[in-house]
Amino acid sequence: MNQTYPSKPERKKNNPLIEIIFNIIVPSVILMKLSGPEYLGTVMGLIVALAFPVGYAIYDFIKVKSLNFISLLGFLSTFLTGGIALFELDVQWLAIKEAAIPATISLIVLMSGFFGKPLLAKLLLNSLLFKLDEIYDALAQKGKTEKFKQQINFANLILALTFIFSAVMNYLLAKWIVTSAPGTVEFNEQLGEMTFLSYPVIAIPSTLMMFGIFFYVVKVITKHTDLSFDEMLKTN
């Protein structure tokens, strides 16, 4: 048996709807509708809005007893946003922050491919989803292991490009929407609008790109192993 990329068991996945509610919908509504002086006020409105994604990240950590990379990034992003707003830094820093996190992820993905351990393999080639032993044995028998590695590295590069896309779109969205000074009602409202729009403008296209990468990987496996999708998929 010749395993190309070892994988670790996946933790139980979170409910995407709950994540959207706590990280996007509720904070956006609070910032846009409840941060005026007649309700929570600018500072308290911001704190309450940011408390939801922070609280969710802490809850997720307690629930799974391990650090979720996505929750960690969300926590860091929220913390930096709160710092920019509460310390009333130049609004330019918000756009830089919005672009910096996906850009950093893109760099990590690129470096993982450079060192021969593409992050894409760890994300998609896992033993809960695929019959890895059969896939790697078939690759070795047909002499396609190196070709398979090359194409996984190519897919890893495309994954990095999706995060570059997110970085650019995050920056442009922040520059376009958030123009008011931090510490004002207008800033909170614009921050809420940006958070709300980030889902259809950035998250959905990025998710579609990820699905495209997944189907590409499946096609590569099928091509080099002659296994059908049902044959490579782990069903129990």
N, C-alpha and C positions, 0 to 999 in steps of 0.2 A: 504493500500500500504506500502511496506517495502523496501525502497531504501537501497541498500548495500553500494554503493559508489556514492556520488553526483559528478556531473561533471559540468564544466564551458563551455560556448560556445567557439568553436574554432575560431581563427582568420583565415582570408583568407590565404591559403597556397601559398608560393612562387613558382616560376617556377624553378624546379630542374636544368634545363639546364643552366639558367642564373646564378644560384648559383655556378655550376661547372665551368663556364667560368670565373667568377670574383674571385672565391676563389682558383681555382686550375690551370686552363689552362693558363690564362694570366700571373699570377705571375711566373709560371714555365718557360714559354717561355722567359720572361724578364730576369730571373735569369740565365738561361742556355745559352741564345743567345746574350743578350744585356748588360751584366754587365762587359764585357772586357774593357780595357783602350781605345780601338778604338771607343767605343760607349758611354755608360753612365758612366762607371767606377764602381768600386765595391760598394762604399757607395751610390751613386745616384741610381745605378741599384737596390740595396736592398731597398732603400726608395720608389722608384717608384713601385717596385713589391709588397711591403707590403701595398702601398696606395690603391690597388684595393680591397683586402678583408676588410680593414678598412673602405674605402669609401662605400662599399656595406653594411656593418653593420650599418653605420650612416644613409644611405639612407633607409634601412629597418626600422630603428627606427622612422625616420621622417614619413614614409609612413603609418605605422600602429599605430603610436602614443602610442606605448607600447613597453616594453622591450622583445625582442625575446631571449629566453634562448640560442638557438643555435648560433645566431648572437653574443651574448655576449661572449660566449666561443670562437668563432672565433676571435673576437676582442682581447680578452685576450691572446689567443695563438699567434696572430700576434704581439701584443705588446711585449710579452716576447721574441719571436724569434728576433725581431728587437733589443731589449735591449742586448741580448746575442751577436748578431753580431756587433752592433755599439760600444759596450764597449769591444769587443774582449775577452769575457770570455772563459774559457776552454770549448772546444767542448763537453765535457761530460755533461755540463748543458743542452745542446740541447736535448740529449737523455732523460734526466731526465724530462725536460719540456714536451716532447712529450708523455711520459708515465703518467705524473702527472695529466693531465686534465681528460682523460677517467677513470683513477683510482679514482679520486675525485667523478666523476659522479657515478661510481659503488658504492662507499661508501654511497652516498646520496640515491641511489636506495635501498640498503640494509637497511639503517636506516629507510626509509619510510615504509618498510615492517615490521620492528621490532616494530614500533609505531602504526601498524594497519592501516596505510594509504598508501598502496603500490602505488608508482608512476605509475606503469603500468596501474592501474585502471583509473587514471586521463588521461593517454595518449590514451587508447583504448576504455574505456567505456564512451563514450560521447554521448550526446543527439542529435548531428547532424548525427551520424552514426547509432546508434541503438535506437530501441523503448524501452528505459530503463524501463518505467513504466510497460510495459507488461512483460519484462524479470524478473524484481524484484517481480512482483505479482505471476508469475508462479513459481519462486523459493520458495516463501513463502508458496504457496498452496501445493507444493510437499514436503515441509520440507527440502529443499536442500540448504538453504541459507548459513549455516555454512560450508557445504562441498564445496560450490562454493567459499567461501572466502579462504578456505585452498588451493584450486587449483589455485586461482588468486595469492596468496602469493608464490606458487611454481613457477608460470610463472614469477613473479616479481624477484625471485631469478635467474632464467635463464637470464632475462634481465640484471641483474647485472653482470653475468658471460660474457655476450657479451661485456660489457665495459672493463672487465678484459682482455679479448682476445684482444681488441683494444689497451689497455695499453701495453701489452706484445709485440704485433706486432709493435706498434709505436716505442717502445724502441729499438727493434732488427733492425728495418729498419733504424733508425737514426744512430745506432752504425755501421751498415754495410756500409751505403752509405756516411755519412758525417764524413770524417776523417781529412779534412784540417782545418787549423786554421781560425777562423773568421777574416774578414777583407781582405781576399784574393779572387781572382777571382775564384779559385778552390772551395772555401767554398760556394760562391753564386751558382755556377753551381751544386754542389752536393746538396745544399738545394733545388734548383729547381727540380732536379731529384727525391729527396725524396718526395717532394710535389706532383709531377706527379704520382709517383708509389703508393702513399698512397691510391689513389682511387681504382685501381684494387686489390691491396694487402689487404687493410683494409676495405675501405668503402663498397665495393660490398659484401664481405662475411658477414659483420656486418648487412647490409641491408637484406640479405637472412635469417639471423638468426631472424631478427625482423619480417619478413613475417612468418617464422615458428612459432614464439610466437603468432602472430595474429591468425593464423589458429588453434593453440592449444586452444586459448581463445574461438574462435567460436565453436570448437568441444565441449568444456566444457559446454558452454551455451546450445547448442543443446541437449547434453546428459541429463542435469538436468532440462530442461524446456519442452522438446519435441517440441520445436519450430523449424521450418525449417529456413534456412539462409534467405530466402525471407521474412518470417514472422517476424524475429527479426530486419531486416534491415529497416532503415528509408529511404523511397524513395521520400519524398516530403518535 
